[in-house]
Amino acid sequence: MNGMWMTEECKRSFMEMKWKKVHRYIVFKIEEKSKKVTVDKVGAAGETYHDLAASLPEDDCRYAVFDFDYVTVDNCRMSKLFFITWSVF
C-alpha cells in the first residue's frame, strides 16, 4: 500500500488543539523514509504567530496548523484554525 501515514501523536495533538485549546500551533514534518507525518513542534497556548514563524526551519519544508483568536465587530471572541504550508526553494 502506498501513501503517507499520520502518527497517533499528530491526531492526538490536533484534537487537543481543536477541542481543548491546549496548543497554539502544531508543526508537522514528513519523514520520507518511513512515509509518516510526525509532530515536529508544538506551541503552548500562550505562544504567538511570531513564535511559530521563528520555529520553522530555513532549509526544509513543514506544514503547520495555527489557532488564531480574534474578536468580531459584535465583540464576540472567535477562533479559526489555519493550515500553513512552509516551503523553501
Buried (B, 14 or more C-beta within 10 A) or exposed (E): EEEEEEBEBBEEBBEBBBEEEBBBBBBBBBEEEEEBBBBBBBBEEEBEBEBBEEBBEEEEEBBBBBBEEEEEEEEEEEEEEEEBEBEEE
